[in-house]
Amino acid sequence: MALILAALLGAFFCLVGVAMIWAPGNAVQAFGIDPSHMAADIGLMPALGVRDIALGLIVFGLAVARQARATGAVLLALSLVPLGDFVIAAKSLGATAAVRHLIALPVTLILGLVLARRPT
């Protein structure tokens, strides 16, 4: 079950990445930042999209290959992404408004710990 959840999480990361490439203005708004404040930086969203697609494919690929411990290790490392996104968004929105970026943190930590501790 944990590997299925990890595969779904990887697919979700890929979808988020596609959204950042396909419609960067909408992705910035979904991130919680007013795109009019980011006129010069909105060009960076496709780069973040590629990052999310690559990370999603890694998680998805390891989960589908049934590599539980490797998937868990990657998810634990990926726990840094929501923390970084929170810090970035908090600079623009304030910590209270940016807290939604931490939603993925318990998911990646718990799922990562469950999978990383799985016996081989």
TIRO-2110 file (N, C-alpha, C; in Angstrom, 1 decimal):
// TIRO-2110
0.8, -1.2, 0.0, N, 1, A
0.0, 0.0, 0.0, CA, 1, A
0.9, 1.3, 0.0, C, 1, A
2.0, 1.3, 0.8, N, 2, A
2.8, 2.4, 0.8, CA, 2, A
3.5, 2.7, -0.5, C, 2, A
3.8, 1.7, -1.2, N, 3, A
4.4, 1.9, -2.6, CA, 3, A
3.4, 2.5, -3.5, C, 3, A
2.2, 2.1, -3.4, N, 4, A
1.1, 2.6, -4.3, CA, 4, A
1.0, 4.1, -4.0, C, 4, A
0.9, 4.5, -2.7, N, 5, A
0.8, 5.9, -2.3, CA, 5, A
2.0, 6.7, -2.8, C, 5, A
3.2, 6.1, -2.7, N, 6, A
4.4, 6.8, -3.2, CA, 6, A
4.3, 7.0, -4.7, C, 6, A
3.8, 6.0, -5.5, N, 7, A
3.7, 6.1, -6.9, CA, 7, A
2.7, 7.2, -7.2, C, 7, A
1.6, 7.3, -6.5, N, 8, A
0.6, 8.4, -6.7, CA, 8, A
1.2, 9.7, -6.4, C, 8, A
2.0, 9.8, -5.3, N, 9, A
2.7, 11.0, -5.0, CA, 9, A
3.6, 11.5, -6.1, C, 9, A
4.4, 10.5, -6.6, N, 10, A
5.3, 10.8, -7.7, CA, 10, A
4.5, 11.3, -8.9, C, 10, A
3.4, 10.7, -9.2, N, 11, A
2.6, 11.2, -10.3, CA, 11, A
2.1, 12.6, -10.1, C, 11, A
1.7, 12.9, -8.8, N, 12, A
1.2, 14.2, -8.5, CA, 12, A
2.3, 15.2, -8.7, C, 12, A
3.5, 14.9, -8.3, N, 13, A
4.7, 15.8, -8.5, CA, 13, A
4.8, 16.1, -10.0, C, 13, A
4.7, 15.1, -10.8, N, 14, A
4.8, 15.3, -12.2, CA, 14, A
3.7, 16.2, -12.7, C, 14, A
2.5, 16.1, -12.3, N, 15, A
1.4, 16.9, -12.7, CA, 15, A
1.6, 18.4, -12.3, C, 15, A
2.1, 18.6, -11.1, N, 16, A
2.5, 19.9, -10.6, CA, 16, A
3.5, 20.5, -11.5, C, 16, A
4.5, 19.7, -11.9, N, 17, A
5.6, 20.2, -12.8, CA, 17, A
5.1, 20.6, -14.1, C, 17, A
4.2, 19.8, -14.7, N, 18, A
3.6, 20.1, -16.0, CA, 18, A
2.8, 21.4, -15.9, C, 18, A
2.1, 21.6, -14.8, N, 19, A
1.3, 22.9, -14.6, CA, 19, A
2.3, 24.1, -14.6, C, 19, A
3.4, 23.9, -14.0, N, 20, A
4.4, 25.0, -13.9, CA, 20, A
5.0, 25.4, -15.3, C, 20, A
5.1, 24.4, -16.1, N, 21, A
5.6, 24.6, -17.5, CA, 21, A
4.5, 25.1, -18.4, C, 21, A
3.3, 24.5, -18.3, N, 22, A
2.2, 24.8, -19.2, CA, 22, A
1.6, 26.2, -19.0, C, 22, A
1.4, 26.5, -17.7, N, 23, A
0.8, 27.8, -17.4, CA, 23, A
1.5, 28.4, -16.1, C, 23, A
2.7, 28.9, -16.3, N, 24, A
3.4, 29.4, -15.2, CA, 24, A
2.7, 30.5, -14.4, C, 24, A
1.9, 31.3, -15.0, N, 25, A
1.2, 32.4, -14.2, CA, 25, A
0.2, 31.8, -13.3, C, 25, A
-0.5, 30.8, -13.8, N, 26, A
-1.5, 30.1, -12.9, CA, 26, A
-0.8, 29.3, -11.8, C, 26, A
0.4, 28.7, -12.1, N, 27, A
1.1, 28.0, -11.1, CA, 27, A
1.6, 28.9, -10.0, C, 27, A
2.1, 30.1, -10.4, N, 28, A
2.5, 31.1, -9.4, CA, 28, A
1.3, 31.4, -8.5, C, 28, A
0.2, 31.6, -9.0, N, 29, A
-1.0, 31.9, -8.2, CA, 29, A
-1.3, 30.8, -7.3, C, 29, A
-1.3, 29.5, -7.8, N, 30, A
-1.6, 28.4, -7.0, CA, 30, A
-0.5, 28.2, -5.9, C, 30, A
0.7, 28.7, -6.2, N, 31, A
1.8, 28.7, -5.2, CA, 31, A
1.5, 29.7, -4.1, C, 31, A
0.6, 30.6, -4.4, N, 32, A
0.2, 31.6, -3.4, CA, 32, A
0.8, 33.0, -3.5, C, 32, A
1.4, 33.2, -4.7, N, 33, A
2.0, 34.5, -4.9, CA, 33, A
1.3, 35.2, -6.0, C, 33, A
1.1, 36.5, -5.9, N, 34, A
0.5, 37.3, -6.9, CA, 34, A
1.4, 37.4, -8.1, C, 34, A
1.0, 36.9, -9.3, N, 35, A
2.0, 36.9, -10.4, CA, 35, A
2.4, 38.3, -10.9, C, 35, A
1.6, 39.4, -10.6, N, 36, A
2.1, 40.7, -10.9, CA, 36, A
3.3, 41.2, -10.2, C, 36, A
3.6, 40.5, -9.0, N, 37, A
4.7, 40.9, -8.2, CA, 37, A
6.0, 40.1, -8.7, C, 37, A
5.8, 39.2, -9.7, N, 38, A
6.9, 38.3, -10.1, CA, 38, A
7.1, 38.5, -11.6, C, 38, A
6.9, 39.6, -12.2, N, 39, A
7.0, 39.7, -13.6, CA, 39, A
8.4, 39.2, -14.1, C, 39, A
9.4, 39.6, -13.5, N, 40, A
10.8, 39.1, -13.9, CA, 40, A
11.1, 37.7, -13.6, C, 40, A
10.5, 37.2, -12.5, N, 41, A
10.8, 35.9, -12.0, CA, 41, A
9.9, 34.8, -12.5, C, 41, A
8.8, 35.1, -13.2, N, 42, A
7.9, 34.1, -13.6, CA, 42, A
8.5, 33.2, -14.6, C, 42, A
9.6, 33.6, -15.3, N, 43, A
10.3, 32.8, -16.2, CA, 43, A
11.0, 31.6, -15.6, C, 43, A
11.2, 31.7, -14.2, N, 44, A
11.8, 30.6, -13.5, CA, 44, A
10.9, 29.4, -13.2, C, 44, A
9.6, 29.7, -13.4, N, 45, A
8.6, 28.6, -13.0, CA, 45, A
8.8, 27.4, -13.9, C, 45, A
9.1, 27.5, -15.2, N, 46, A
9.3, 26.2, -15.9, CA, 46, A
10.5, 25.4, -15.4, C, 46, A
11.5, 26.1, -14.9, N, 47, A
12.6, 25.4, -14.3, CA, 47, A
12.2, 24.6, -13.1, C, 47, A
11.3, 25.3, -12.3, N, 48, A
10.8, 24.5, -11.1, CA, 48, A
9.9, 23.4, -11.5, C, 48, A
9.2, 23.6, -12.7, N, 49, A
8.4, 22.5, -13.2, CA, 49, A
9.2, 21.3, -13.6, C, 49, A
10.4, 21.6, -14.3, N, 50, A
11.3, 20.5, -14.6, CA, 50, A
11.8, 19.8, -13.4, C, 50, A
12.1, 20.6, -12.3, N, 51, A
12.5, 20.0, -11.1, CA, 51, A
11.5, 19.0, -10.5, C, 51, A
10.2, 19.5, -10.5, N, 52, A
9.1, 18.6, -10.0, CA, 52, A
8.9, 17.4, -10.8, C, 52, A
8.9, 17.5, -12.1, N, 53, A
8.8, 16.4, -13.0, CA, 53, A
9.9, 15.4, -12.7, C, 53, A
11.1, 15.8, -12.7, N, 54, A
12.2, 14.9, -12.5, CA, 54, A
12.1, 14.2, -11.1, C, 54, A
11.8, 14.9, -10.1, N, 55, A
11.6, 14.3, -8.7, CA, 55, A
10.5, 13.3, -8.7, C, 55, A
9.4, 13.7, -9.4, N, 56, A
8.2, 12.9, -9.5, CA, 56, A
8.5, 11.6, -10.2, C, 56, A
9.3, 11.7, -11.3, N, 57, A
9.6, 10.5, -12.0, CA, 57, A
10.5, 9.5, -11.2, C, 57, A
11.4, 10.1, -10.5, N, 58, A
12.3, 9.3, -9.6, CA, 58, A
11.4, 8.5, -8.6, C, 58, A
10.6, 9.2, -7.9, N, 59, A
9.7, 8.6, -6.9, CA, 59, A
8.8, 7.5, -7.6, C, 59, A
8.2, 7.9, -8.7, N, 60, A
7.3, 7.0, -9.4, CA, 60, A
8.0, 5.8, -9.9, C, 60, A
9.2, 6.0, -10.5, N, 61, A
9.9, 4.9, -11.0, CA, 61, A
10.4, 3.9, -9.9, C, 61, A
10.9, 4.4, -8.8, N, 62, A
11.3, 3.6, -7.7, CA, 62, A
10.1, 2.8, -7.1, C, 62, A
9.0, 3.5, -7.0, N, 63, A
7.8, 2.8, -6.4, CA, 63, A
7.3, 1.7, -7.3, C, 63, A
7.3, 2.0, -8.6, N, 64, A
6.8, 1.0, -9.6, CA, 64, A
7.8, -0.2, -9.7, C, 64, A
9.1, 0.1, -9.5, N, 65, A
10.1, -1.0, -9.5, CA, 65, A
10.1, -1.7, -8.2, C, 65, A
9.2, -1.3, -7.2, N, 66, A
9.1, -2.0, -5.9, CA, 66, A
10.4, -1.9, -5.1, C, 66, A
11.0, -0.8, -5.2, N, 67, A
12.3, -0.5, -4.4, CA, 67, A
11.9, 0.3, -3.2, C, 67, A
11.3, -0.4, -2.2, N, 68, A
10.7, 0.3, -1.1, CA, 68, A
11.7, 1.2, -0.3, C, 68, A
12.9, 0.6, 0.0, N, 69, A
13.9, 1.4, 0.8, CA, 69, A
14.4, 2.6, 0.1, C, 69, A
14.7, 2.4, -1.2, N, 70, A
15.2, 3.5, -2.0, CA, 70, A
14.1, 4.6, -2.2, C, 70, A
12.9, 4.2, -2.4, N, 71, A
11.8, 5.1, -2.5, CA, 71, A
11.7, 5.9, -1.2, C, 71, A
11.8, 5.2, -0.1, N, 72, A
11.7, 5.9, 1.2, CA, 72, A
12.9, 6.9, 1.4, C, 72, A
14.1, 6.5, 1.0, N, 73, A
15.2, 7.4, 1.2, CA, 73, A
15.0, 8.7, 0.3, C, 73, A
14.5, 8.5, -0.9, N, 74, A
14.3, 9.6, -1.8, CA, 74, A
13.2, 10.5, -1.2, C, 74, A
12.1, 9.9, -0.7, N, 75, A
11.0, 10.7, -0.1, CA, 75, A
11.5, 11.5, 1.1, C, 75, A
12.4, 10.9, 1.9, N, 76, A
12.9, 11.6, 3.1, CA, 76, A
13.8, 12.8, 2.6, C, 76, A
14.6, 12.6, 1.6, N, 77, A
15.3, 13.7, 1.0, CA, 77, A
14.4, 14.8, 0.4, C, 77, A
13.3, 14.4, -0.2, N, 78, A
12.4, 15.3, -0.8, CA, 78, A
11.6, 16.1, 0.2, C, 78, A
11.7, 15.7, 1.5, N, 79, A
11.1, 16.5, 2.5, CA, 79, A
11.6, 17.9, 2.6, C, 79, A
12.8, 18.1, 2.1, N, 80, A
13.4, 19.5, 2.0, CA, 80, A
12.6, 20.4, 1.1, C, 80, A
12.0, 19.8, 0.1, N, 81, A
11.3, 20.6, -0.9, CA, 81, A
10.1, 21.5, -0.3, C, 81, A
9.2, 20.8, 0.4, N, 82, A
8.2, 21.7, 1.0, CA, 82, A
8.7, 22.7, 2.0, C, 82, A
9.8, 22.3, 2.7, N, 83, A
10.4, 23.3, 3.6, CA, 83, A
10.9, 24.5, 2.8, C, 83, A
11.6, 24.2, 1.8, N, 84, A
12.1, 25.3, 0.9, CA, 84, A
11.0, 26.2, 0.3, C, 84, A
10.0, 25.5, -0.2, N, 85, A
8.9, 26.2, -0.8, CA, 85, A
8.2, 27.1, 0.3, C, 85, A
8.1, 26.6, 1.5, N, 86, A
7.5, 27.4, 2.6, CA, 86, A
8.3, 28.6, 2.9, C, 86, A
9.6, 28.5, 2.9, N, 87, A
10.5, 29.6, 3.2, CA, 87, A
10.4, 30.7, 2.1, C, 87, A
10.4, 30.2, 0.8, N, 88, A
10.3, 31.1, -0.3, CA, 88, A
8.9, 31.9, -0.3, C, 88, A
7.8, 31.1, -0.1, N, 89, A
6.5, 31.7, -0.1, CA, 89, A
6.3, 32.6, 1.2, C, 89, A
6.9, 32.3, 2.3, N, 90, A
6.8, 33.1, 3.5, CA, 90, A
7.4, 34.5, 3.3, C, 90, A
8.4, 34.6, 2.5, N, 91, A
9.0, 35.9, 2.3, CA, 91, A
8.0, 36.8, 1.6, C, 91, A
7.2, 36.3, 0.7, N, 92, A
6.2, 37.1, 0.0, CA, 92, A
4.9, 37.2, 0.7, C, 92, A
4.4, 36.1, 1.4, N, 93, A
3.1, 36.0, 1.9, CA, 93, A
3.0, 36.2, 3.4, C, 93, A
4.1, 35.9, 4.1, N, 94, A
4.1, 35.8, 5.6, CA, 94, A
3.9, 34.3, 5.9, C, 94, A
4.4, 34.0, 7.1, N, 95, A
4.4, 32.5, 7.5, CA, 95, A
3.0, 31.9, 7.6, C, 95, A
2.0, 32.7, 8.1, N, 96, A
0.7, 32.2, 8.2, CA, 96, A
0.1, 31.8, 6.9, C, 96, A
0.2, 32.6, 5.9, N, 97, A
-0.4, 32.3, 4.6, CA, 97, A
0.4, 31.3, 3.8, C, 97, A
1.7, 31.1, 4.1, N, 98, A
2.6, 30.2, 3.4, CA, 98, A
2.5, 28.8, 4.0, C, 98, A
1.9, 28.6, 5.1, N, 99, A
1.9, 27.3, 5.8, CA, 99, A
1.3, 26.2, 5.0, C, 99, A
0.5, 26.5, 4.0, N, 100, A
-0.1, 25.4, 3.2, CA, 100, A
1.0, 24.7, 2.4, C, 100, A
2.2, 25.3, 2.2, N, 101, A
3.3, 24.6, 1.5, CA, 101, A
3.9, 23.5, 2.4, C, 101, A
3.5, 23.5, 3.6, N, 102, A
4.0, 22.4, 4.5, CA, 102, A
3.2, 21.2, 4.5, C, 102, A
2.1, 21.2, 3.7, N, 103, A
1.1, 20.1, 3.7, CA, 103, A
1.9, 18.8, 3.2, C, 103, A
2.8, 18.9, 2.3, N, 104, A
3.5, 17.7, 1.8, CA, 104, A
4.5, 17.2, 2.7, C, 104, A
4.9, 18.0, 3.7, N, 105, A
6.0, 17.6, 4.6, CA, 105, A
5.6, 16.3, 5.4, C, 105, A
4.5, 16.3, 6.1, N, 106, A
4.2, 15.0, 6.8, CA, 106, A
4.0, 13.8, 5.9, C, 106, A
3.5, 14.1, 4.7, N, 107, A
3.3, 13.0, 3.8, CA, 107, A
4.6, 12.4, 3.4, C, 107, A
5.6, 13.2, 3.0, N, 108, A
6.9, 12.7, 2.5, CA, 108, A
7.7, 12.1, 3.7, C, 108, A
7.6, 12.7, 4.9, N, 109, A
8.3, 12.2, 6.0, CA, 109, A
7.7, 10.8, 6.5, C, 109, A
6.4, 10.8, 6.7, N, 110, A
5.8, 9.5, 7.2, CA, 110, A
6.0, 8.4, 6.1, C, 110, A
5.6, 8.7, 4.9, N, 111, A
5.7, 7.7, 3.9, CA, 111, A
7.2, 7.3, 3.7, C, 111, A
8.1, 8.2, 3.7, N, 112, A
9.5, 8.0, 3.6, CA, 112, A
10.0, 7.1, 4.7, C, 112, A
9.6, 7.4, 5.9, N, 113, A
10.0, 6.5, 7.1, CA, 113, A
9.5, 5.1, 7.0, C, 113, A
8.2, 5.0, 6.6, N, 114, A
7.6, 3.7, 6.5, CA, 114, A
8.3, 2.8, 5.5, C, 114, A
8.6, 3.4, 4.3, N, 115, A
9.3, 2.7, 3.3, CA, 115, A
10.8, 2.5, 3.5, C, 115, A
11.5, 3.4, 4.1, N, 116, A
12.9, 3.3, 4.4, CA, 116, A
13.2, 2.2, 5.5, C, 116, A
12.2, 2.0, 6.3, N, 117, A
12.4, 1.1, 7.4, CA, 117, A
12.0, -0.3, 7.0, C, 117, A
11.4, -0.5, 5.8, N, 118, A
10.9, -1.8, 5.4, CA, 118, A
12.1, -2.8, 5.2, C, 118, A
11.9, -4.0, 5.7, N, 119, A
13.0, -5.0, 5.6, CA, 119, A
13.2, -5.4, 4.1, C, 119, A
14.4, -5.7, 3.8, N, 120, A
14.7, -6.1, 2.4, CA, 120, A
14.4, -7.6, 2.2, C, 120, A
END
